[in-house]
Amino acid sequence: MPNKKNDINLILTLTILLVIGIVYLIFPNLEFKSSNTNRIFGILFNVFCFYSAILIFIRLRKIKNKILKYFIGLITGIFLLISLLNFPIYLMKIDPQVQYYDVETLYWNKKNKFEKIQKQYYINWKNNKKNIRINKIFDFGPFRNYLEYNVEIENLNDNWVKTNKD
C-alpha cells in the first residue's frame, strides 16, 4: 500500500510540474503582482522540486532497464542539484530575475482595461540604486504578464488614456 501511495504522489507532483512548465512556456513573462508573492512562490517551487526529485529517486528502484535507470537518475540528480543551489538564493533575498515595484499607473488602454503602462522601479544589485522603467503590463487576478519593457510613451497610439493625477 505505501508503494501505491508513492506512485500517486509521484504522478501528482509530475503533473503539477508539467502544468507549471507549460504555463511558463506559454507565458514566459508571467509573474505575481507582488514581489513578495513571487519570492514565496520561488521558495515553495524549490521545495516542491526537491520533493519531486526525492520521489523520483525512491521510484528508481523499480526500473529494470539499467540504461533508463541511470539516465533518469542522472537527470534527476542534476535537477536536484540545481534546486538545492537555487534555494539559498531565494532565502538570501537575491532574486534570480528582476523584480519590479510599482510607482504609478501612467496610461490605461481604452480597448482592454487590464492592459496598462506602469511606471516601475527595480533595485540594481551592483550599486543598490533604484532604476526607473516604464513597462506595458497586463493584469489579471493576482497575476501580471509583462507585454513590453522600456516603453516609449511618446510613441503611444490613440488607444491609451492618461490617468488623472490628483
VMD Tcl script that builds the backbone (N, CA, C; Angstrom):
set m [mol new atoms 498]
animate dup $m
set s [atomselect $m all]
$s set {name element resname resid chain x y z} {
  {N N MET 1 A 0.804 -1.207 0.000}
  {CA C MET 1 A 0.000 0.000 0.000}
  {C C MET 1 A 0.850 1.276 0.000}
  {N N PRO 2 A 1.925 1.379 0.813}
  {CA C PRO 2 A 2.729 2.601 0.771}
  {C C PRO 2 A 3.368 2.814 -0.597}
  {N N ASN 3 A 3.652 1.732 -1.323}
  {CA C ASN 3 A 4.229 1.849 -2.659}
  {C C ASN 3 A 3.245 2.518 -3.615}
  {N N LYS 4 A 1.969 2.162 -3.505}
  {CA C LYS 4 A 0.947 2.764 -4.349}
  {C C LYS 4 A 0.779 4.248 -4.002}
  {N N LYS 5 A 0.914 4.581 -2.717}
  {CA C LYS 5 A 0.823 5.966 -2.286}
  {C C LYS 5 A 1.967 6.783 -2.891}
  {N N ASN 6 A 3.183 6.216 -2.929}
  {CA C ASN 6 A 4.323 6.903 -3.553}
  {C C ASN 6 A 4.082 7.115 -5.042}
  {N N ASP 7 A 3.482 6.126 -5.711}
  {CA C ASP 7 A 3.189 6.253 -7.135}
  {C C ASP 7 A 2.183 7.372 -7.399}
  {N N ILE 8 A 1.151 7.452 -6.582}
  {CA C ILE 8 A 0.148 8.503 -6.750}
  {C C ILE 8 A 0.769 9.869 -6.482}
  {N N ASN 9 A 1.589 9.976 -5.435}
  {CA C ASN 9 A 2.275 11.238 -5.142}
  {C C ASN 9 A 3.190 11.647 -6.292}
  {N N LEU 10 A 3.904 10.695 -6.862}
  {CA C LEU 10 A 4.809 10.987 -7.973}
  {C C LEU 10 A 4.028 11.463 -9.193}
  {N N ILE 11 A 2.923 10.801 -9.492}
  {CA C ILE 11 A 2.102 11.213 -10.640}
  {C C ILE 11 A 1.546 12.617 -10.421}
  {N N LEU 12 A 1.054 12.904 -9.227}
  {CA C LEU 12 A 0.513 14.231 -8.940}
  {C C LEU 12 A 1.596 15.317 -9.024}
  {N N THR 13 A 2.760 15.066 -8.439}
  {CA C THR 13 A 3.816 16.085 -8.460}
  {C C THR 13 A 4.348 16.310 -9.865}
  {N N LEU 14 A 4.509 15.247 -10.631}
  {CA C LEU 14 A 4.991 15.415 -12.006}
  {C C LEU 14 A 3.946 16.119 -12.872}
  {N N THR 15 A 2.671 15.876 -12.602}
  {CA C THR 15 A 1.606 16.580 -13.329}
  {C C THR 15 A 1.631 18.071 -13.001}
  {N N ILE 16 A 1.794 18.400 -11.736}
  {CA C ILE 16 A 1.874 19.813 -11.343}
  {C C ILE 16 A 3.100 20.469 -11.966}
  {N N LEU 17 A 4.239 19.794 -11.951}
  {CA C LEU 17 A 5.444 20.339 -12.585}
  {C C LEU 17 A 5.244 20.544 -14.085}
  {N N LEU 18 A 4.572 19.609 -14.721}
  {CA C LEU 18 A 4.301 19.718 -16.162}
  {C C LEU 18 A 3.380 20.905 -16.457}
  {N N VAL 19 A 2.338 21.083 -15.648}
  {CA C VAL 19 A 1.418 22.211 -15.848}
  {C C VAL 19 A 2.151 23.535 -15.649}
  {N N ILE 20 A 2.968 23.636 -14.602}
  {CA C ILE 20 A 3.731 24.861 -14.366}
  {C C ILE 20 A 4.694 25.120 -15.523}
  {N N GLY 21 A 5.335 24.072 -16.031}
  {CA C GLY 21 A 6.239 24.221 -17.174}
  {C C GLY 21 A 5.523 24.684 -18.433}
  {N N ILE 22 A 4.351 24.132 -18.696}
  {CA C ILE 22 A 3.585 24.534 -19.882}
  {C C ILE 22 A 3.124 25.987 -19.758}
  {N N VAL 23 A 2.645 26.374 -18.573}
  {CA C VAL 23 A 2.226 27.768 -18.367}
  {C C VAL 23 A 3.419 28.701 -18.561}
  {N N TYR 24 A 4.588 28.306 -18.063}
  {CA C TYR 24 A 5.779 29.147 -18.210}
  {C C TYR 24 A 6.217 29.243 -19.671}
  {N N LEU 25 A 6.050 28.169 -20.436}
  {CA C LEU 25 A 6.396 28.218 -21.858}
  {C C LEU 25 A 5.433 29.108 -22.647}
  {N N ILE 26 A 4.150 29.073 -22.290}
  {CA C ILE 26 A 3.157 29.887 -22.991}
  {C C ILE 26 A 3.284 31.357 -22.588}
  {N N PHE 27 A 3.483 31.621 -21.302}
  {CA C PHE 27 A 3.592 32.992 -20.777}
  {C C PHE 27 A 4.927 33.154 -20.052}
  {N N PRO 28 A 6.024 33.380 -20.772}
  {CA C PRO 28 A 7.336 33.451 -20.106}
  {C C PRO 28 A 7.502 34.667 -19.197}
  {N N ASN 29 A 6.712 35.706 -19.382}
  {CA C ASN 29 A 6.831 36.915 -18.557}
  {C C ASN 29 A 5.746 36.993 -17.491}
  {N N LEU 30 A 5.109 35.890 -17.186}
  {CA C LEU 30 A 4.036 35.856 -16.200}
  {C C LEU 30 A 4.629 35.809 -14.795}
  {N N GLU 31 A 4.125 36.691 -13.944}
  {CA C GLU 31 A 4.552 36.738 -12.547}
  {C C GLU 31 A 3.341 37.060 -11.690}
  {N N PHE 32 A 3.550 37.047 -10.389}
  {CA C PHE 32 A 2.546 37.569 -9.482}
  {C C PHE 32 A 2.715 39.083 -9.434}
  {N N LYS 33 A 1.681 39.802 -9.028}
  {CA C LYS 33 A 1.761 41.266 -8.958}
  {C C LYS 33 A 2.763 41.722 -7.905}
  {N N SER 34 A 2.842 41.018 -6.804}
  {CA C SER 34 A 3.691 41.410 -5.682}
  {C C SER 34 A 5.035 40.690 -5.749}
  {N N SER 35 A 6.096 41.422 -5.446}
  {CA C SER 35 A 7.425 40.795 -5.441}
  {C C SER 35 A 7.567 39.805 -4.296}
  {N N ASN 36 A 6.891 40.067 -3.165}
  {CA C ASN 36 A 6.932 39.114 -2.048}
  {C C ASN 36 A 6.252 37.807 -2.420}
  {N N THR 37 A 5.155 37.893 -3.153}
  {CA C THR 37 A 4.469 36.677 -3.603}
  {C C THR 37 A 5.349 35.909 -4.586}
  {N N ASN 38 A 6.069 36.613 -5.445}
  {CA C ASN 38 A 6.998 35.952 -6.358}
  {C C ASN 38 A 8.092 35.218 -5.593}
  {N N ARG 39 A 8.605 35.831 -4.537}
  {CA C ARG 39 A 9.654 35.192 -3.729}
  {C C ARG 39 A 9.110 33.960 -3.017}
  {N N ILE 40 A 7.909 34.080 -2.434}
  {CA C ILE 40 A 7.305 32.936 -1.746}
  {C C ILE 40 A 7.073 31.793 -2.732}
  {N N PHE 41 A 6.585 32.123 -3.948}
  {CA C PHE 41 A 6.394 31.089 -4.960}
  {C C PHE 41 A 7.730 30.440 -5.320}
  {N N GLY 42 A 8.791 31.232 -5.443}
  {CA C GLY 42 A 10.105 30.679 -5.761}
  {C C GLY 42 A 10.597 29.714 -4.701}
  {N N ILE 43 A 10.416 30.067 -3.445}
  {CA C ILE 43 A 10.842 29.192 -2.347}
  {C C ILE 43 A 10.015 27.910 -2.342}
  {N N LEU 44 A 8.693 28.053 -2.447}
  {CA C LEU 44 A 7.829 26.865 -2.450}
  {C C LEU 44 A 8.084 25.981 -3.669}
  {N N PHE 45 A 8.365 26.601 -4.814}
  {CA C PHE 45 A 8.652 25.813 -6.011}
  {C C PHE 45 A 9.958 25.034 -5.851}
  {N N ASN 46 A 10.963 25.641 -5.217}
  {CA C ASN 46 A 12.205 24.918 -4.962}
  {C C ASN 46 A 11.989 23.736 -4.026}
  {N N VAL 47 A 11.205 23.930 -2.973}
  {CA C VAL 47 A 10.893 22.827 -2.060}
  {C C VAL 47 A 10.119 21.740 -2.805}
  {N N PHE 48 A 9.180 22.150 -3.654}
  {CA C PHE 48 A 8.391 21.197 -4.432}
  {C C PHE 48 A 9.286 20.407 -5.396}
  {N N CYS 49 A 10.246 21.072 -6.038}
  {CA C CYS 49 A 11.180 20.382 -6.937}
  {C C CYS 49 A 12.051 19.392 -6.167}
  {N N PHE 50 A 12.491 19.771 -4.985}
  {CA C PHE 50 A 13.278 18.874 -4.140}
  {C C PHE 50 A 12.453 17.642 -3.774}
  {N N TYR 51 A 11.195 17.857 -3.383}
  {CA C TYR 51 A 10.290 16.760 -3.038}
  {C C TYR 51 A 10.073 15.844 -4.248}
  {N N SER 52 A 9.904 16.432 -5.431}
  {CA C SER 52 A 9.707 15.642 -6.653}
  {C C SER 52 A 10.928 14.783 -6.950}
  {N N ALA 53 A 12.116 15.356 -6.791}
  {CA C ALA 53 A 13.340 14.595 -7.055}
  {C C ALA 53 A 13.481 13.427 -6.082}
  {N N ILE 54 A 13.145 13.632 -4.829}
  {CA C ILE 54 A 13.205 12.543 -3.844}
  {C C ILE 54 A 12.230 11.429 -4.227}
  {N N LEU 55 A 11.014 11.803 -4.647}
  {CA C LEU 55 A 10.041 10.792 -5.082}
  {C C LEU 55 A 10.549 10.003 -6.288}
  {N N ILE 56 A 11.197 10.696 -7.216}
  {CA C ILE 56 A 11.741 10.005 -8.396}
  {C C ILE 56 A 12.844 9.043 -7.981}
  {N N PHE 57 A 13.731 9.467 -7.075}
  {CA C PHE 57 A 14.797 8.580 -6.605}
  {C C PHE 57 A 14.236 7.341 -5.914}
  {N N ILE 58 A 13.165 7.512 -5.140}
  {CA C ILE 58 A 12.530 6.363 -4.483}
  {C C ILE 58 A 11.957 5.411 -5.526}
  {N N ARG 59 A 11.367 5.951 -6.571}
  {CA C ARG 59 A 10.734 5.146 -7.625}
  {C C ARG 59 A 11.752 4.462 -8.534}
  {N N LEU 60 A 12.989 4.977 -8.596}
  {CA C LEU 60 A 14.003 4.422 -9.496}
  {C C LEU 60 A 14.337 2.961 -9.188}
  {N N ARG 61 A 14.126 2.528 -7.948}
  {CA C ARG 61 A 14.450 1.144 -7.592}
  {C C ARG 61 A 13.634 0.123 -8.374}
  {N N LYS 62 A 12.444 0.512 -8.852}
  {CA C LYS 62 A 11.571 -0.427 -9.562}
  {C C LYS 62 A 11.916 -0.575 -11.036}
  {N N ILE 63 A 12.730 0.348 -11.580}
  {CA C ILE 63 A 13.033 0.299 -13.011}
  {C C ILE 63 A 14.063 -0.796 -13.262}
  {N N LYS 64 A 13.758 -1.679 -14.207}
  {CA C LYS 64 A 14.631 -2.820 -14.510}
  {C C LYS 64 A 15.719 -2.467 -15.531}
  {N N ASN 65 A 15.415 -1.615 -16.501}
  {CA C ASN 65 A 16.359 -1.240 -17.544}
  {C C ASN 65 A 17.456 -0.341 -16.948}
  {N N LYS 66 A 18.709 -0.827 -16.964}
  {CA C LYS 66 A 19.804 -0.118 -16.312}
  {C C LYS 66 A 20.120 1.208 -17.008}
  {N N ILE 67 A 20.050 1.230 -18.352}
  {CA C ILE 67 A 20.356 2.472 -19.078}
  {C C ILE 67 A 19.328 3.542 -18.727}
  {N N LEU 68 A 18.060 3.177 -18.746}
  {CA C LEU 68 A 16.993 4.115 -18.398}
  {C C LEU 68 A 17.111 4.551 -16.933}
  {N N LYS 69 A 17.449 3.602 -16.074}
  {CA C LYS 69 A 17.586 3.890 -14.656}
  {C C LYS 69 A 18.706 4.907 -14.406}
  {N N TYR 70 A 19.869 4.712 -15.036}
  {CA C TYR 70 A 20.988 5.639 -14.847}
  {C C TYR 70 A 20.717 6.989 -15.509}
  {N N PHE 71 A 20.035 6.991 -16.657}
  {CA C PHE 71 A 19.714 8.240 -17.340}
  {C C PHE 71 A 18.759 9.082 -16.491}
  {N N ILE 72 A 17.689 8.473 -16.004}
  {CA C ILE 72 A 16.733 9.196 -15.168}
  {C C ILE 72 A 17.396 9.618 -13.856}
  {N N GLY 73 A 18.243 8.771 -13.302}
  {CA C GLY 73 A 18.965 9.121 -12.077}
  {C C GLY 73 A 19.895 10.311 -12.291}
  {N N LEU 74 A 20.571 10.354 -13.439}
  {CA C LEU 74 A 21.476 11.475 -13.742}
  {C C LEU 74 A 20.688 12.772 -13.929}
  {N N ILE 75 A 19.618 12.710 -14.714}
  {CA C ILE 75 A 18.790 13.898 -14.948}
  {C C ILE 75 A 18.183 14.391 -13.628}
  {N N THR 76 A 17.691 13.481 -12.818}
  {CA C THR 76 A 17.098 13.860 -11.536}
  {C C THR 76 A 18.159 14.422 -10.600}
  {N N GLY 77 A 19.350 13.868 -10.625}
  {CA C GLY 77 A 20.440 14.391 -9.800}
  {C C GLY 77 A 20.817 15.815 -10.187}
  {N N ILE 78 A 20.884 16.076 -11.498}
  {CA C ILE 78 A 21.170 17.440 -11.971}
  {C C ILE 78 A 20.040 18.379 -11.554}
  {N N PHE 79 A 18.811 17.924 -11.725}
  {CA C PHE 79 A 17.627 18.690 -11.327}
  {C C PHE 79 A 17.670 19.006 -9.830}
  {N N LEU 80 A 18.034 18.020 -9.018}
  {CA C LEU 80 A 18.113 18.196 -7.569}
  {C C LEU 80 A 19.233 19.161 -7.199}
  {N N LEU 81 A 20.369 19.067 -7.866}
  {CA C LEU 81 A 21.492 19.959 -7.595}
  {C C LEU 81 A 21.136 21.413 -7.921}
  {N N ILE 82 A 20.494 21.624 -9.060}
  {CA C ILE 82 A 20.067 22.984 -9.429}
  {C C ILE 82 A 19.070 23.515 -8.406}
  {N N SER 83 A 18.158 22.674 -7.974}
  {CA C SER 83 A 17.160 23.076 -6.982}
  {C C SER 83 A 17.835 23.430 -5.659}
  {N N LEU 84 A 18.805 22.645 -5.241}
  {CA C LEU 84 A 19.497 22.918 -3.978}
  {C C LEU 84 A 20.373 24.170 -4.062}
  {N N LEU 85 A 20.963 24.436 -5.222}
  {CA C LEU 85 A 21.776 25.643 -5.381}
  {C C LEU 85 A 20.904 26.892 -5.499}
  {N N ASN 86 A 19.723 26.756 -6.060}
  {CA C ASN 86 A 18.810 27.878 -6.244}
  {C C ASN 86 A 18.105 28.262 -4.941}
  {N N PHE 87 A 17.928 27.319 -4.047}
  {CA C PHE 87 A 17.190 27.554 -2.804}
  {C C PHE 87 A 17.823 28.636 -1.930}
  {N N PRO 88 A 19.135 28.612 -1.666}
  {CA C PRO 88 A 19.723 29.682 -0.835}
  {C C PRO 88 A 19.636 31.067 -1.480}
  {N N ILE 89 A 19.592 31.111 -2.800}
  {CA C ILE 89 A 19.481 32.398 -3.486}
  {C C ILE 89 A 18.171 33.076 -3.106}
  {N N TYR 90 A 17.085 32.322 -3.079}
  {CA C TYR 90 A 15.792 32.888 -2.686}
  {C C TYR 90 A 15.765 33.224 -1.198}
  {N N LEU 91 A 16.383 32.389 -0.375}
  {CA C LEU 91 A 16.365 32.651 1.062}
  {C C LEU 91 A 17.177 33.892 1.428}
  {N N MET 92 A 18.233 34.188 0.665}
  {CA C MET 92 A 19.046 35.376 0.924}
  {C C MET 92 A 18.458 36.621 0.265}
  {N N LYS 93 A 17.265 36.487 -0.314}
  {CA C LYS 93 A 16.549 37.581 -0.980}
  {C C LYS 93 A 17.339 38.136 -2.166}
  {N N ILE 94 A 18.100 37.277 -2.821}
  {CA C ILE 94 A 18.748 37.632 -4.081}
  {C C ILE 94 A 17.871 37.026 -5.164}
  {N N ASP 95 A 17.196 37.876 -5.911}
  {CA C ASP 95 A 16.258 37.383 -6.905}
  {C C ASP 95 A 16.990 36.975 -8.176}
  {N N PRO 96 A 16.716 35.793 -8.698}
  {CA C PRO 96 A 17.339 35.372 -9.955}
  {C C PRO 96 A 16.863 36.185 -11.151}
  {N N GLN 97 A 15.739 36.846 -11.029}
  {CA C GLN 97 A 15.249 37.697 -12.104}
  {C C GLN 97 A 14.867 39.053 -11.511}
  {N N VAL 98 A 14.748 40.034 -12.366}
  {CA C VAL 98 A 14.452 41.394 -11.921}
  {C C VAL 98 A 13.043 41.456 -11.347}
  {N N GLN 99 A 12.908 42.041 -10.170}
  {CA C GLN 99 A 11.616 42.237 -9.533}
  {C C GLN 99 A 11.244 43.707 -9.632}
  {N N TYR 100 A 10.152 43.998 -10.302}
  {CA C TYR 100 A 9.692 45.372 -10.468}
  {C C TYR 100 A 8.716 45.738 -9.363}
  {N N TYR 101 A 8.836 46.975 -8.886}
  {CA C TYR 101 A 7.938 47.520 -7.883}
  {C C TYR 101 A 7.174 48.671 -8.521}
  {N N ASP 102 A 5.863 48.722 -8.307}
  {CA C ASP 102 A 5.035 49.753 -8.926}
  {C C ASP 102 A 5.274 51.114 -8.290}
  {N N VAL 103 A 5.309 52.133 -9.134}
  {CA C VAL 103 A 5.361 53.516 -8.672}
  {C C VAL 103 A 4.014 54.174 -8.941}
  {N N GLU 104 A 3.598 54.173 -10.214}
  {CA C GLU 104 A 2.299 54.730 -10.572}
  {C C GLU 104 A 1.858 54.201 -11.930}
  {N N THR 105 A 0.556 54.258 -12.145}
  {CA C THR 105 A -0.007 53.889 -13.440}
  {C C THR 105 A -0.072 55.154 -14.283}
  {N N LEU 106 A 0.538 55.117 -15.468}
  {CA C LEU 106 A 0.581 56.292 -16.332}
  {C C LEU 106 A -0.568 56.314 -17.333}
  {N N TYR 107 A -0.853 55.163 -17.978}
  {CA C TYR 107 A -1.866 55.090 -19.032}
  {C C TYR 107 A -2.671 53.805 -18.892}
  {N N TRP 108 A -3.945 53.879 -19.323}
  {CA C TRP 108 A -4.828 52.721 -19.439}
  {C C TRP 108 A -5.187 52.548 -20.906}
  {N N ASN 109 A -5.388 51.311 -21.311}
  {CA C ASN 109 A -5.804 51.029 -22.673}
  {C C ASN 109 A -7.326 51.143 -22.763}
  {N N LYS 110 A -7.819 51.864 -23.778}
  {CA C LYS 110 A -9.268 52.035 -23.958}
  {C C LYS 110 A -9.961 50.713 -24.271}
  {N N LYS 111 A -9.297 49.874 -25.067}
  {CA C LYS 111 A -9.912 48.630 -25.532}
  {C C LYS 111 A -9.844 47.513 -24.494}
  {N N ASN 112 A -8.847 47.546 -23.622}
  {CA C ASN 112 A -8.666 46.492 -22.640}
  {C C ASN 112 A -8.285 47.137 -21.309}
  {N N LYS 113 A -9.191 47.148 -20.352}
  {CA C LYS 113 A -8.946 47.852 -19.095}
  {C C LYS 113 A -7.864 47.198 -18.232}
  {N N PHE 114 A -7.492 45.954 -18.531}
  {CA C PHE 114 A -6.461 45.274 -17.755}
  {C C PHE 114 A -5.047 45.571 -18.268}
  {N N GLU 115 A -4.961 46.166 -19.438}
  {CA C GLU 115 A -3.663 46.497 -20.022}
  {C C GLU 115 A -3.322 47.938 -19.666}
  {N N LYS 116 A -2.138 48.150 -19.151}
  {CA C LYS 116 A -1.760 49.492 -18.738}
  {C C LYS 116 A -0.262 49.719 -18.867}
  {N N ILE 117 A 0.106 50.986 -18.856}
  {CA C ILE 117 A 1.505 51.395 -18.863}
  {C C ILE 117 A 1.823 51.787 -17.425}
  {N N GLN 118 A 2.788 51.117 -16.854}
  {CA C GLN 118 A 3.090 51.282 -15.439}
  {C C GLN 118 A 4.506 51.813 -15.270}
  {N N LYS 119 A 4.662 52.828 -14.431}
  {CA C LYS 119 A 5.987 53.307 -14.050}
  {C C LYS 119 A 6.440 52.441 -12.884}
  {N N GLN 120 A 7.591 51.792 -13.039}
  {CA C GLN 120 A 8.077 50.852 -12.036}
  {C C GLN 120 A 9.559 51.080 -11.797}
  {N N TYR 121 A 10.041 50.501 -10.728}
  {CA C TYR 121 A 11.484 50.531 -10.484}
  {C C TYR 121 A 11.947 49.145 -10.051}
  {N N TYR 122 A 13.232 48.915 -10.220}
  {CA C TYR 122 A 13.865 47.725 -9.675}
  {C C TYR 122 A 15.176 48.156 -9.035}
  {N N ILE 123 A 15.640 47.362 -8.096}
  {CA C ILE 123 A 16.877 47.667 -7.387}
  {C C ILE 123 A 18.030 46.966 -8.104}
  {N N ASN 124 A 19.008 47.750 -8.554}
  {CA C ASN 124 A 20.199 47.188 -9.181}
  {C C ASN 124 A 21.062 46.572 -8.084}
  {N N TRP 125 A 21.395 45.305 -8.195}
  {CA C TRP 125 A 22.122 44.614 -7.137}
  {C C TRP 125 A 23.584 45.046 -7.059}
  {N N LYS 126 A 24.114 45.636 -8.130}
  {CA C LYS 126 A 25.524 46.053 -8.110}
  {C C LYS 126 A 25.728 47.326 -7.283}
  {N N ASN 127 A 24.854 48.324 -7.491}
  {CA C ASN 127 A 25.042 49.590 -6.785}
  {C C ASN 127 A 23.923 49.891 -5.791}
  {N N ASN 128 A 22.948 49.007 -5.669}
  {CA C ASN 128 A 21.842 49.124 -4.724}
  {C C ASN 128 A 21.028 50.406 -4.939}
  {N N LYS 129 A 20.879 50.825 -6.199}
  {CA C LYS 129 A 20.111 52.016 -6.526}
  {C C LYS 129 A 18.872 51.624 -7.320}
  {N N LYS 130 A 17.857 52.514 -7.237}
  {CA C LYS 130 A 16.618 52.289 -7.972}
  {C C LYS 130 A 16.811 52.671 -9.436}
  {N N ASN 131 A 16.331 51.828 -10.326}
  {CA C ASN 131 A 16.288 52.114 -11.754}
  {C C ASN 131 A 14.827 52.178 -12.176}
  {N N ILE 132 A 14.425 53.319 -12.702}
  {CA C ILE 132 A 13.036 53.532 -13.113}
  {C C ILE 132 A 12.847 52.998 -14.532}
  {N N ARG 133 A 11.755 52.275 -14.744}
  {CA C ARG 133 A 11.385 51.755 -16.058}
  {C C ARG 133 A 9.904 52.005 -16.284}
  {N N ILE 134 A 9.528 52.122 -17.536}
  {CA C ILE 134 A 8.120 52.233 -17.911}
  {C C ILE 134 A 7.801 50.985 -18.722}
  {N N ASN 135 A 6.911 50.154 -18.184}
  {CA C ASN 135 A 6.600 48.860 -18.779}
  {C C ASN 135 A 5.126 48.773 -19.137}
  {N N LYS 136 A 4.839 48.024 -20.202}
  {CA C LYS 136 A 3.459 47.722 -20.580}
  {C C LYS 136 A 3.122 46.371 -19.972}
  {N N ILE 137 A 2.062 46.365 -19.166}
  {CA C ILE 137 A 1.699 45.146 -18.449}
  {C C ILE 137 A 0.232 44.806 -18.690}
  {N N PHE 138 A -0.101 43.569 -18.398}
  {CA C PHE 138 A -1.472 43.077 -18.469}
  {C C PHE 138 A -1.762 42.394 -17.139}
  {N N ASP 139 A -2.647 42.991 -16.342}
  {CA C ASP 139 A -3.006 42.432 -15.039}
  {C C ASP 139 A -4.277 41.611 -15.146}
  {N N PHE 140 A -4.255 40.426 -14.570}
  {CA C PHE 140 A -5.478 39.628 -14.453}
  {C C PHE 140 A -5.390 38.837 -13.159}
  {N N GLY 141 A -6.322 39.143 -12.261}
  {CA C GLY 141 A -6.332 38.499 -10.954}
  {C C GLY 141 A -5.045 38.816 -10.200}
  {N N PRO 142 A -4.457 37.810 -9.566}
  {CA C PRO 142 A -3.215 38.046 -8.826}
  {C C PRO 142 A -1.973 38.023 -9.728}
  {N N PHE 143 A -2.167 37.837 -11.041}
  {CA C PHE 143 A -1.044 37.682 -11.953}
  {C C PHE 143 A -0.818 38.930 -12.791}
  {N N ARG 144 A 0.391 39.031 -13.286}
  {CA C ARG 144 A 0.794 40.138 -14.153}
  {C C ARG 144 A 1.675 39.564 -15.257}
  {N N ASN 145 A 1.315 39.907 -16.497}
  {CA C ASN 145 A 2.104 39.493 -17.648}
  {C C ASN 145 A 2.754 40.742 -18.236}
  {N N TYR 146 A 4.065 40.717 -18.347}
  {CA C TYR 146 A 4.792 41.849 -18.908}
  {C C TYR 146 A 4.779 41.728 -20.430}
  {N N LEU 147 A 4.114 42.687 -21.081}
  {CA C LEU 147 A 3.983 42.661 -22.531}
  {C C LEU 147 A 5.173 43.319 -23.216}
  {N N GLU 148 A 5.668 44.412 -22.629}
  {CA C GLU 148 A 6.776 45.137 -23.242}
  {C C GLU 148 A 7.526 45.890 -22.147}
  {N N TYR 149 A 8.854 45.833 -22.227}
  {CA C TYR 149 A 9.695 46.546 -21.271}
  {C C TYR 149 A 10.215 47.829 -21.911}
  {N N ASN 150 A 10.468 48.849 -21.103}
  {CA C ASN 150 A 11.019 50.134 -21.557}
  {C C ASN 150 A 10.185 50.751 -22.675}
  {N N VAL 151 A 8.920 50.983 -22.401}
  {CA C VAL 151 A 8.003 51.560 -23.377}
  {C C VAL 151 A 8.321 53.048 -23.529}
  {N N GLU 152 A 8.326 53.500 -24.767}
  {CA C GLU 152 A 8.488 54.926 -25.027}
  {C C GLU 152 A 7.089 55.531 -25.132}
  {N N ILE 153 A 6.704 56.302 -24.138}
  {CA C ILE 153 A 5.333 56.817 -24.088}
  {C C ILE 153 A 5.074 57.883 -25.148}
  {N N GLU 154 A 6.111 58.415 -25.751}
  {CA C GLU 154 A 5.922 59.391 -26.832}
  {C C GLU 154 A 5.346 58.732 -28.084}
  {N N ASN 155 A 5.560 57.437 -28.238}
  {CA C ASN 155 A 5.136 56.711 -29.438}
  {C C ASN 155 A 3.829 55.942 -29.260}
  {N N LEU 156 A 3.054 56.264 -28.227}
  {CA C LEU 156 A 1.794 55.551 -27.998}
  {C C LEU 156 A 0.733 56.006 -28.995}
  {N N ASN 157 A -0.147 55.076 -29.357}
  {CA C ASN 157 A -1.231 55.416 -30.282}
  {C C ASN 157 A -2.435 55.982 -29.516}
  {N N ASP 158 A -3.538 56.164 -30.187}
  {CA C ASP 158 A -4.720 56.787 -29.587}
  {C C ASP 158 A -5.515 55.861 -28.669}
  {N N ASN 159 A -5.107 54.610 -28.551}
  {CA C ASN 159 A -5.826 53.665 -27.701}
  {C C ASN 159 A -5.549 53.877 -26.210}
  {N N TRP 160 A -4.636 54.756 -25.870}
  {CA C TRP 160 A -4.209 54.915 -24.491}
  {C C TRP 160 A -4.750 56.211 -23.898}
  {N N VAL 161 A -5.228 56.118 -22.647}
  {CA C VAL 161 A -5.769 57.255 -21.928}
  {C C VAL 161 A -4.855 57.542 -20.730}
  {N N LYS 162 A -4.450 58.784 -20.600}
  {CA C LYS 162 A -3.615 59.190 -19.479}
  {C C LYS 162 A -4.438 59.167 -18.189}
  {N N THR 163 A -3.856 58.631 -17.117}
  {CA C THR 163 A -4.574 58.601 -15.847}
  {C C THR 163 A -4.563 59.971 -15.201}
  {N N ASN 164 A -5.578 60.236 -14.439}
  {CA C ASN 164 A -5.678 61.522 -13.740}
  {C C ASN 164 A -4.843 61.478 -12.472}
  {N N LYS 165 A -4.005 62.471 -12.312}
  {CA C LYS 165 A -3.200 62.571 -11.095}
  {C C LYS 165 A -3.817 63.645 -10.222}
  {N N ASP 166 A -4.113 63.262 -8.985}
  {CA C ASP 166 A -4.731 64.223 -8.064}
  {C C ASP 166 A -3.692 65.006 -7.328}
}
mol reanalyze $m
mol bondsrecalc $m
mol representation Tube
mol addrep $m
